[in-house]
Each structure stands twice: as C-alpha cells, then as structure tokens.
Amino acid sequence: MHALELKNINVSFSARQVLNSISLQVNDGEIICLLGPSGGGKTTLLRTIAGFQTIEDGEVWIAGNKYSDNKVNVAVEKRRLGMVFQDYALFPHLTARENICFGIYQLAKPEQDQKIETLSELLDMKSFIDLYPHQLSGGQQQRVAIARAMAPEPKLLLLDEPFSSMDVELRELLARDLRRVFKTAGITVIMVSHNQHEAFAMADRIGLINGGSLQQLDSAFGLYHRPNNEFVADFIGEGVFLDAVVIDEHCVDTKLGLLKGNTQHGYKAGESVRVFVRPDDILHDDESEKTAVVIDKVFRGAEFLYTLAINGQEQVLSLVPSHHDHPVNEAIGIRLEIEHLVVFPAK
Ligand SMILES: Nc1ncnc2c1ncn2[C@@H]1O[C@H](COP(=O)(O)OP(=O)(O)OP(=O)(O)O)[C@@H](O)[C@H]1O
C-alpha cells in the first residue's frame, strides 16, 4: 500500500486541460517535491490531493483509501491531511503553543502537553512556544505552522511553497533542517516548490511538472544525470545541446570532436541526435592541447561558470575553480570528461 497513489489525474478549467494524465506513487515516509515553472500545474495537483479540486478523470488514493474519482470527492477534512500554506495562517490571538493545540483539542491535557513537548523539541521551538505570532520571525512562524499541521499525526503532510517568504540564502538551510524533522517523525510529505536547490535539499524524489504533465519523478541525481527529455535537462541545472551523429553505442561525433560515455545511449550508428553537455563535463586543464576561448564568465564563489567557444563557433559551459581567473577572449586549455552521454532525438 502506498501513502499516496495518483492514477491518471485529469483536470480542466473551462475546457483548458491543466493536469494531463498524472500518475505517481509515493511510499510511506517519503518526501516528494513538486517542482516546475510557474503555471505548470503544481498547486492544482496539491489542491487535487487535498480535495479542494474536483477531477474529471482519474483516482486519488491516500493510505489505501480512494478519496477522489470522476464521481466522488471526499471532503478535505475527512482526508486526515496536514497542510501548510505560504502564509502559514496562524491564529494571531493564540500563542504558538495554543496554535499547535488547536488541532488536538480533543486530546486530554496531559497528552496535549506531551505532544507539544515532543514537537517543540523536534522543531526547536522551546524558546518561543509561549509567544504570539507577531512576536515571531518568519522562520519561527513556519515552524509553528508545521508543528500545528503535524500534531494530529496526519497520513500525509502537504506544503505549498513553505519557504516563499524566506531569504533565498536561508532556504536551502531550512529545507535541510526540515528534512531532518520529517525523517525523524517518519511523516510522508508532498511539497510544492519553485526552487531547485530547496527541492534538492529536501526531497527524496522530485516530480518535475510542466504544461500539466509529470515530466519525470526521480531523485535529484536522476533528474540531473538521466533526464527523460530536453525539458528536464534544460530545467535542472545548466548545460548546452549539441548536434551530433552516432558513431556507436557509446560514442557520438560533435563539433567538439568525439564524445564517449561509459553507458549505452540506445541510438543507432549514423543517426542524427542531440547530446546534452553539462558544465561539469568540460574541465579546464592548462596542459591540454585542446583549447576554447572565454566568451563570458560568472563568478559563483568557489567556481567560475565560463561560457567557452570551441573552434570559433560551438559554445559550451564549464565550471572552473575560481582561482583560475582568465579574462574574456583568452584561449584556455580544456578536457572533456563525460561519464555518460545524455542523448535525445534530433529535432
Ligand atoms: N481556478 C482556476 N480557474 C482557471 N484556471 C486556473 C485556476 N487555477 C489554476 N488555473 C490555471 O491552471 C494552470 C496551472 O496553475 P497552477 O497554479 O496549478 O500552476 P503552478 O505550477 O502551481 O504555478 P505557480 O508556480 O505560479 O504557483 C495555470 O495556467 C493557471 O492559470
């Protein structure tokens, strides 16, 4: 039995389809992040899981119970979900402790106290548990909102952009912190995010959604190194597409020369294809005879991201340790180190 199973979900608004045959299965205790460009359908999918959104076709199953199909839409409050939205929606006239107790008022006082104790330990809230929301920072309010959602021990916790009001620099840190909290509690989480670094830090698997379709549901490593299609390759991280002709099952010919990988790419010799090259596939090497000209460079702290022209035309990206500071127009030595080829059909 899965914590969540979506079967062929279709949703339309005024005849415009915004979710297109989405199917996925989520294991108990797994953290899934729905990621993708604006308007792709992430929030609609989260609202469908919660029961705020009716579906035209498909089924929503949570912990072995069917909650939605094209005829039935079980009410939100009967789905035993925890939800945290962007604005946290804390009650301003209640303290953090009282906010958290709100959803577990039916428990006896000693049990409530025990829950508060456990959650404030887990989420590091002891120093502000008796303060009101207006006395708390954004991050502290977020913790209270998450504790309130976790207190009734939901089958599934749904988070809609929980870091959207936070500083960009803080987000990855908070995501790592919350991941530890959710893993300790063993709770299953579905979170919507715009930000891939936050999703990488938080999720076991990431569902990349674009144009209402699930493009790929995979680990961050899988999305980055084994993208299903050109959209995924382009959206996750950086890189460039190069036209190529297949030489054999491990090798393609490009304007950069022959590129070899250590896995089979599945295309036939002689076929025209496109190969996707990441900045970490192109290494700077002063000793190499192969050179490329610096067209542009962006300082990234530990690294520079160089845009390089090879043979005066083909442009590629290269991540280079930032003590190698070369000016624009200089030719620098490069070496290709491609572990596996990412190949797509020619357009
Ligand atoms: N109630 C609605 N009525 C009509 N169209 C809607 C409604 N809700 C969403 N849409 C449309 O459905 C599409 C998907 O929207 P959704 O909010 O799910 O995307 P999203 O990926 O969450 O975007 P964002 O990241 O910007 O929040 C959009 O084109 C949006 O305009």
PDBQT file of the ligand as one rigid body, heavy atoms in Angstrom, charges set to zero:
ROOT
HETATM    1  N1  LIG A 401      -9.387  28.254 -10.535  1.00  0.00    +0.000 N 
HETATM    2  C1  LIG A 401      -8.790  28.349 -11.727  1.00  0.00    +0.000 A 
HETATM    3  N2  LIG A 401      -9.518  28.714 -12.815  1.00  0.00    +0.000 NA
HETATM    4  C2  LIG A 401      -8.939  28.756 -14.047  1.00  0.00    +0.000 A 
HETATM    5  N3  LIG A 401      -7.643  28.475 -14.290  1.00  0.00    +0.000 NA
HETATM    6  C3  LIG A 401      -6.882  28.111 -13.249  1.00  0.00    +0.000 A 
HETATM    7  C4  LIG A 401      -7.414  28.041 -11.906  1.00  0.00    +0.000 A 
HETATM    8  N4  LIG A 401      -6.408  27.644 -11.070  1.00  0.00    +0.000 NA
HETATM    9  C5  LIG A 401      -5.310  27.484 -11.854  1.00  0.00    +0.000 A 
HETATM   10  N5  LIG A 401      -5.584  27.774 -13.138  1.00  0.00    +0.000 N 
HETATM   11  C6  LIG A 401      -4.651  27.670 -14.272  1.00  0.00    +0.000 C 
HETATM   12  O1  LIG A 401      -4.094  26.378 -14.253  1.00  0.00    +0.000 OA
HETATM   13  C7  LIG A 401      -2.721  26.400 -14.635  1.00  0.00    +0.000 C 
HETATM   14  C8  LIG A 401      -1.895  25.745 -13.552  1.00  0.00    +0.000 C 
HETATM   15  O2  LIG A 401      -1.899  26.594 -12.396  1.00  0.00    +0.000 OA
HETATM   16  P1  LIG A 401      -1.156  26.196 -11.046  1.00  0.00    +0.000 P 
HETATM   17  O3  LIG A 401      -1.419  27.275 -10.055  1.00  0.00    +0.000 OA
HETATM   18  O4  LIG A 401      -1.538  24.811 -10.679  1.00  0.00    +0.000 OA
HETATM   19  O5  LIG A 401       0.359  26.211 -11.509  1.00  0.00    +0.000 OA
HETATM   20  P2  LIG A 401       1.662  26.238 -10.608  1.00  0.00    +0.000 P 
HETATM   21  O6  LIG A 401       2.632  25.306 -11.274  1.00  0.00    +0.000 OA
HETATM   22  O7  LIG A 401       1.336  25.965  -9.189  1.00  0.00    +0.000 OA
HETATM   23  O8  LIG A 401       2.129  27.731 -10.794  1.00  0.00    +0.000 OA
HETATM   24  P3  LIG A 401       2.866  28.709  -9.739  1.00  0.00    +0.000 P 
HETATM   25  O9  LIG A 401       4.222  28.112  -9.578  1.00  0.00    +0.000 OA
HETATM   26  O10 LIG A 401       2.895  30.010 -10.478  1.00  0.00    +0.000 OA
HETATM   27  O11 LIG A 401       2.067  28.731  -8.494  1.00  0.00    +0.000 OA
HETATM   28  C9  LIG A 401      -2.377  27.868 -14.852  1.00  0.00    +0.000 C 
HETATM   29  O12 LIG A 401      -2.405  28.115 -16.233  1.00  0.00    +0.000 OA
HETATM   30  C10 LIG A 401      -3.474  28.612 -14.136  1.00  0.00    +0.000 C 
HETATM   31  O13 LIG A 401      -3.729  29.846 -14.785  1.00  0.00    +0.000 OA
ENDROOT
TORSDOF 0
